[in-house]
Amino acid sequence: MTRYILAAIAGIWMADGLALLSAPLLVIRRLQESLEAAPNLLRWQAIGIGLGIMLLLWSTPLPYQPLWWMTGGAMVIKSCFLTWGPTAWRTPLLSWCFTREAVDYRFFGLWLCTLAVLLLHALGLLHG
């Protein structure tokens, strides 16, 4: 079961990464519009806390262990900040994130795709 959940995390990373690689400004604008229309969507970041904790706990036997601990920790910290962080800090940070150049989003998309492939490889789901 844990392998499937970790593989699902990799799938989410891959989907997000490919979206950012192919249409970065469209994805970011839609995200920005969604958050402006419904700021409570940030509460869904609580799912990121759970997934980050799962990555921290269940990746112990996997190769690239320090990478999974750093990534899981970053997921938990980011999600906690977006869920419960002070609005006075969160709003300027999100505004800054939404005004990046397209190439910045593409680098982030490439990073997400790389993490996805490494996690699938660590799980033994990529042969070759």
C-alpha positions as CSV (number, residue, x, y, z in Angstrom):
1,M,0.0,0.0,0.0
2,T,2.8,2.4,0.9
3,R,4.4,2.0,-2.5
4,Y,1.2,3.0,-4.2
5,I,0.8,6.1,-2.1
6,L,4.4,7.1,-2.8
7,A,3.9,6.4,-6.5
8,A,0.7,8.6,-6.4
9,I,2.9,11.4,-4.9
10,A,5.2,10.9,-7.9
11,G,2.3,11.0,-10.2
12,I,1.1,14.3,-8.7
13,W,4.6,15.7,-9.1
14,M,4.8,14.6,-12.7
15,A,1.4,16.0,-13.6
16,D,2.2,19.3,-12.0
17,G,5.7,19.4,-13.5
18,L,4.4,18.7,-17.0
19,A,1.7,21.3,-16.7
20,L,4.3,23.9,-15.7
21,L,6.6,22.9,-18.5
22,S,4.0,23.0,-21.2
23,A,1.9,26.1,-20.2
24,P,3.4,27.8,-17.2
25,L,1.7,31.1,-17.3
26,L,-1.7,29.6,-18.0
27,V,-1.3,27.3,-15.0
28,I,-0.1,30.1,-12.7
29,R,-2.8,32.5,-13.8
30,R,-5.5,29.9,-13.2
31,L,-4.1,29.2,-9.8
32,Q,-4.0,32.9,-8.9
33,E,-7.6,33.4,-10.1
34,S,-8.7,30.4,-8.1
35,L,-7.1,31.7,-4.9
36,E,-8.5,35.2,-5.4
37,A,-12.0,33.8,-5.9
38,A,-11.8,31.3,-3.0
39,P,-8.9,32.0,-0.6
40,N,-10.0,29.1,1.5
41,L,-8.5,26.8,-1.1
42,L,-5.3,27.2,0.8
43,R,-6.7,25.0,3.5
44,W,-6.3,22.1,1.0
45,Q,-2.6,22.4,1.6
46,A,-3.3,20.3,4.7
47,I,-3.2,17.3,2.3
48,G,0.4,18.3,1.5
49,I,1.2,18.1,5.2
50,G,-0.1,14.5,5.2
51,L,1.7,13.5,2.0
52,G,4.9,15.1,3.3
53,I,4.8,13.1,6.5
54,M,4.1,9.9,4.6
55,L,7.1,10.7,2.4
56,L,9.2,11.3,5.5
57,L,8.1,8.1,7.2
58,W,7.7,5.6,4.4
59,S,10.8,6.5,2.3
60,T,13.2,5.1,4.9
61,P,14.2,2.0,3.0
62,L,14.3,3.7,-0.4
63,P,17.4,4.9,-2.3
64,Y,18.2,8.6,-2.2
65,Q,17.0,8.8,1.4
66,P,18.3,12.3,2.2
67,L,16.5,13.6,-0.8
68,W,13.2,12.2,0.4
69,W,13.7,13.6,3.9
70,M,14.5,17.1,2.6
71,T,11.6,17.0,0.1
72,G,9.1,15.6,2.7
73,G,10.3,18.2,5.2
74,A,9.9,21.0,2.6
75,M,6.4,19.8,1.8
76,V,5.4,19.9,5.4
77,I,6.9,23.3,6.1
78,K,5.4,24.8,2.9
79,S,2.0,23.4,3.5
80,C,1.9,24.4,7.1
81,F,2.9,28.0,6.1
82,L,0.2,28.2,3.4
83,T,-2.4,26.6,5.6
84,W,-1.8,28.5,8.9
85,G,0.8,31.2,8.2
86,P,0.0,34.8,8.9
87,T,-1.8,36.5,6.0
88,A,0.6,39.5,6.3
89,W,3.5,37.1,5.4
90,R,1.6,34.7,3.1
91,T,0.1,37.4,0.7
92,P,3.4,39.1,-0.3
93,L,5.1,35.7,-0.8
94,L,2.2,34.5,-3.0
95,S,2.2,37.8,-4.9
96,W,6.0,37.4,-5.5
97,C,5.5,33.8,-6.6
98,F,2.7,34.8,-9.1
99,T,4.9,37.4,-10.8
100,R,7.8,35.2,-11.8
101,E,8.9,34.8,-15.4
102,A,7.7,31.8,-17.4
103,V,11.2,30.3,-17.4
104,D,11.2,30.2,-13.5
105,Y,8.0,28.1,-13.6
106,R,9.5,25.8,-16.2
107,F,12.6,25.2,-14.0
108,F,10.2,24.4,-11.1
109,G,8.3,22.0,-13.5
110,L,11.5,20.3,-14.5
111,W,12.5,19.9,-10.8
112,L,9.1,18.3,-10.1
113,C,9.4,15.9,-13.0
114,T,12.9,15.0,-11.9
115,L,11.7,14.3,-8.4
116,A,8.9,12.1,-9.8
117,V,11.2,10.1,-11.9
118,L,13.7,9.6,-9.0
119,L,10.9,8.5,-6.7
120,L,9.5,6.0,-9.2
121,H,13.1,4.7,-9.8
122,A,13.6,4.4,-6.0
123,L,10.4,2.4,-5.8
124,G,11.6,0.1,-8.4
125,L,8.8,1.0,-10.9
126,L,11.2,2.1,-13.6
127,H,13.3,-0.6,-15.2
128,G,15.9,-0.1,-17.7
